[in-house]
Amino acid sequence: MLTIQIEYQLRDHFIQLDINDDQPKIYAIRGPSGIGKTTVLNMIAGLRKADRAYIKIDDHLLTDTEHDVNVKIQERGIGYLFQDYQLFPNMTVMQNITFMAKPSEHIDELMRQLNIVHLTKQYPARLSGGESQRVALARALSTRPDILLLDEPFSSLDDATKEESMHLVKRMFDDWQIPIIFVTHSNYEAEQLADEIITIGS
């Protein structure tokens, strides 16, 4: 069960989001640059406060502005893949992945699924765009989140790597069966990957 109701005035744009589903889906938040797509993800993650919001995942109430409920970021059970991945340059791939979770069989399986086992001792500066994305995705999933947020996950990738990454996200959704919300300005990405497309700024 996923319920997200958000209202927010961003400069001259009024953002309104309403999701209420019993089953996990992949959602695309689509719209032009600067319209507030990343802002929506940040409000879901608890990094930014909405004017009005009610966010609940299964039985876990994260935000209810009417009743002054706002669960701490680290207690929300959310995996967040930032647009620039935000890998720590002074840490190895393994150190990045285990930054929020201890090494475990779960981490080992993630690295196998994402085909990054051979990269564990590398540093981010030596990784390709696709490799960096997979490492960042492993870190986002390391804590076994209840929902995954992806900010423009394919924007910096070449066409071949983009297609590979889109297939990867779909496979992770099939395996994990948790809601995935990604933002994009690409109609192609939204139509190819999402079960539901939410347009902001239309």
C-alpha positions as CSV (number, residue, x, y, z in Angstrom):
1,M,0.0,0.0,0.0
2,L,1.4,3.4,-1.0
3,T,-0.3,6.7,-0.3
4,I,1.4,10.0,-1.2
5,Q,-0.5,13.3,-1.2
6,I,1.6,16.4,-1.6
7,E,0.8,20.0,-2.2
8,Y,3.6,22.6,-2.5
9,Q,3.9,26.1,-4.0
10,L,7.3,26.3,-5.7
11,R,7.8,29.9,-7.0
12,D,5.1,30.3,-9.7
13,H,4.4,26.5,-9.9
14,F,1.8,24.7,-7.8
15,I,2.9,21.1,-7.3
16,Q,0.2,18.5,-6.5
17,L,0.8,14.8,-6.3
18,D,-1.8,12.1,-5.5
19,I,-0.8,8.4,-5.4
20,N,-3.0,5.8,-3.7
21,D,-2.2,2.2,-4.8
22,D,-2.5,-1.3,-3.2
23,Q,0.2,-2.9,-5.3
24,P,3.8,-1.8,-6.1
25,K,4.3,0.1,-9.3
26,I,7.0,2.0,-11.2
27,Y,6.0,5.7,-11.4
28,A,7.5,8.3,-13.6
29,I,7.3,11.9,-12.6
30,R,7.7,13.7,-15.9
31,G,8.0,17.4,-16.7
32,P,10.4,20.1,-18.0
33,S,13.6,21.2,-16.1
34,G,13.0,23.4,-13.1
35,I,9.3,22.4,-12.7
36,G,9.9,20.7,-9.3
37,K,10.4,17.0,-10.0
38,T,13.4,16.6,-7.7
39,T,11.6,18.7,-5.1
40,V,8.9,16.1,-5.0
41,L,11.4,13.3,-4.4
42,N,13.1,15.4,-1.6
43,M,9.7,15.9,0.1
44,I,9.0,12.2,0.0
45,A,12.5,11.5,1.4
46,G,12.0,14.0,4.2
47,L,14.7,16.4,2.8
48,R,12.2,19.2,2.2
49,K,8.9,20.1,3.8
50,A,5.7,20.3,1.8
51,D,3.0,22.8,2.4
52,R,0.6,19.9,2.9
53,A,1.5,16.2,2.8
54,Y,0.4,12.7,3.8
55,I,2.8,9.9,3.1
56,K,2.3,6.3,4.1
57,I,4.0,3.1,3.0
58,D,2.2,0.0,4.1
59,D,1.6,0.6,7.8
60,H,4.5,3.1,8.2
61,L,3.2,6.7,8.4
62,L,6.1,9.0,7.3
63,T,4.5,12.4,7.0
64,D,1.2,13.9,8.1
65,T,1.4,17.7,8.1
66,E,-2.1,18.0,9.5
67,H,-1.0,16.1,12.7
68,D,2.6,17.3,12.8
69,V,4.1,13.8,11.9
70,N,7.4,13.9,10.2
71,V,9.6,10.8,10.6
72,K,13.4,11.3,10.5
73,I,15.1,10.8,7.2
74,Q,17.1,7.8,8.4
75,E,14.0,6.1,9.8
76,R,11.9,6.4,6.6
77,G,12.9,3.2,4.9
78,I,13.6,5.0,1.7
79,G,16.4,4.3,-0.9
80,Y,17.4,7.4,-2.9
81,L,19.5,7.4,-6.0
82,F,20.6,11.0,-6.5
83,Q,21.1,12.4,-10.0
84,D,24.9,12.8,-9.6
85,Y,25.0,9.5,-7.6
86,Q,27.0,11.2,-4.7
87,L,29.5,8.5,-4.2
88,F,32.2,9.3,-1.7
89,P,35.4,9.8,-3.8
90,N,37.8,8.8,-0.9
91,M,36.0,5.5,-0.3
92,T,36.2,2.3,-2.3
93,V,33.1,0.8,-4.0
94,M,32.6,-1.6,-1.1
95,Q,33.0,1.2,1.5
96,N,30.4,3.3,-0.4
97,I,27.9,0.4,-0.5
98,T,28.3,-0.5,3.1
99,F,28.3,3.1,4.3
100,M,24.7,2.7,5.7
101,A,24.7,-1.1,6.2
102,K,27.1,-3.6,7.4
103,P,28.6,-6.3,5.1
104,S,26.2,-9.2,4.8
105,E,24.9,-11.9,2.4
106,H,22.3,-9.3,1.3
107,I,25.1,-6.9,0.2
108,D,26.9,-9.8,-1.5
109,E,23.8,-10.8,-3.4
110,L,23.1,-7.1,-4.4
111,M,26.6,-6.8,-5.9
112,R,26.1,-10.1,-7.8
113,Q,22.8,-8.9,-9.2
114,L,24.3,-5.6,-10.2
115,N,27.5,-7.1,-11.6
116,I,29.8,-5.0,-9.6
117,V,31.7,-7.7,-7.5
118,H,34.8,-7.1,-9.5
119,L,34.7,-3.4,-8.7
120,T,34.8,-3.6,-4.9
121,K,38.3,-2.2,-4.4
122,Q,38.0,0.5,-7.1
123,Y,37.4,4.2,-6.3
124,P,34.6,6.2,-7.9
125,A,37.0,8.2,-10.1
126,R,37.9,5.0,-12.0
127,L,34.2,4.0,-12.7
128,S,32.2,4.6,-15.9
129,G,28.8,6.3,-15.7
130,G,27.0,3.0,-15.8
131,E,29.2,1.4,-13.1
132,S,28.8,4.5,-10.9
133,Q,25.1,4.2,-11.2
134,R,25.0,0.5,-10.3
135,V,27.2,1.2,-7.2
136,A,24.9,4.0,-6.1
137,L,21.9,1.7,-6.7
138,A,23.5,-1.0,-4.5
139,R,24.1,1.6,-1.8
140,A,20.4,2.8,-2.1
141,L,19.2,-0.8,-1.7
142,S,21.7,-1.8,1.0
143,T,19.3,-1.0,3.8
144,R,16.4,-3.0,2.3
145,P,14.2,0.0,1.7
146,D,10.4,0.0,1.4
147,I,10.5,2.4,-1.7
148,L,13.1,3.5,-4.1
149,L,13.5,7.0,-5.5
150,L,15.5,7.7,-8.6
151,D,16.4,11.3,-9.7
152,E,17.0,11.5,-13.4
153,P,18.7,8.1,-13.3
154,F,19.4,7.8,-17.0
155,S,20.2,11.4,-18.0
156,S,24.0,11.2,-18.0
157,L,24.2,7.8,-19.8
158,D,24.8,7.1,-23.4
159,D,22.1,5.3,-25.4
160,A,23.4,1.8,-25.0
161,T,24.1,2.2,-21.3
162,K,20.7,3.9,-20.8
163,E,18.8,0.9,-22.3
164,E,20.8,-1.5,-20.1
165,S,20.1,0.6,-17.0
166,M,16.4,0.8,-17.8
167,H,16.3,-3.0,-18.0
168,L,18.2,-3.2,-14.8
169,V,15.7,-1.0,-12.9
170,K,12.8,-3.1,-14.3
171,R,14.5,-6.3,-13.1
172,M,15.2,-4.9,-9.7
173,F,11.5,-4.0,-9.5
174,D,10.5,-7.5,-10.4
175,D,12.9,-9.0,-7.8
176,W,12.1,-6.6,-5.0
177,Q,8.4,-5.7,-5.6
178,I,8.7,-2.3,-3.9
179,P,7.4,1.0,-5.4
180,I,9.9,2.9,-7.5
181,I,9.5,6.5,-8.3
182,F,11.8,8.1,-10.9
183,V,11.8,11.6,-12.3
184,T,12.6,12.3,-16.0
185,H,12.1,14.9,-18.7
186,S,12.1,12.1,-21.3
187,N,8.8,10.9,-22.7
188,Y,10.7,7.8,-24.0
189,E,12.0,6.8,-20.5
190,A,8.6,7.4,-18.9
191,E,6.7,5.4,-21.5
192,Q,9.2,2.5,-21.7
193,L,9.6,1.9,-17.9
194,A,6.7,3.3,-15.9
195,D,3.4,1.6,-15.0
196,E,2.0,5.1,-14.3
197,I,3.1,8.5,-15.6
198,I,2.6,11.6,-13.5
199,T,3.1,14.9,-15.4
200,I,4.0,18.0,-13.5
201,G,3.7,21.4,-15.0
202,S,1.2,20.5,-17.7
